[in-house]
Amino acid sequence: MLKIIFFGTANVALPILETLNNTHQVLGVITTPDVLVGRKQSLEESPVSALAKDLKLPIFKPENPKTDAAFISELQKIGADIFVVVAYGKILPLQIINLPKYKTINVHFSILPKYRGPSPIQTALLNGDAQTGTSIFVLDENVDSGPLLAQEIINIEPDDNYFTLSDRLAKLSAKIINQTLKDYTSGKLTPLPQDESRASHTKIITKEDGRVDWQKSAQEIYNQFRAFYIWPGIYSSWKGQNIKITECLINTDMETNEHECGTIIGGGIVVCGGNTKLKINRLQLAGKKEMSFEEFENGYRDFVGGKLE
């Protein structure tokens, strides 16, 4: 049994924290500070914080772990064997990474060295990749560049979105984490350096990334929908108002388009680039409730024949 300190914030970290807590001694959980959300600006804790509270684990929420001397001192006093990082959201300094006996390992949801950085799952979906995976590696001072301990590959299903794919990757990672830790800490597993020549990097996703360019093909737009489900979602503009597309699919009708890209031609069909079409099933006008295309069309009679920008 290892003494572990766990660093994590997002939902994808939850299955791994649960697995580690069931098998090892989790001495503390490090997560990001609570954030103000909604119109009432109420404080909301991270998913990892909520789970750690349920598990009755000590919780730490440093604003900046790099510069918080008191926090680093507390980590030293706890005396963990290893730190485990999963979707924490902050970069750790070498002073923290090298603190425990077996240093710090990270779980990253891509087939490293491909898709280093903050958005590997979204990027795989956005690019229409057929496969992705999970990688467990030893952290170093650079982003996701440390030597590999384990890697598993899975297929991306055509209807996978960020929610379904991240859930499968999190559960897969939880399944292999204990054996990886056992082999690594026993010396059975030798960390394997990554091939820097194959490295690629991802970016921080912003709300603007959800804006649809109707000159792109229906497949590209559908991939955008899958990647940014649930946040930031994909959206367009109609008559100066934002419309969020909450459910869509590719229309397989290959008849020649006689309209400009972005034109709504009925039945939820929107003309896209490359002689392709997207079918919108559900949508939401800014400030209004989500509704089916049929409900929207009944409320806005001039929608069909209009154009999304």
Summary of the structure (lengths in Angstrom):
residues: 309
radius of gyration: 22.5
end to end distance: 57.1
largest distance: 70.1
contacts: 956
relative contact order: 0.10
helix: 29%
strand: 28%
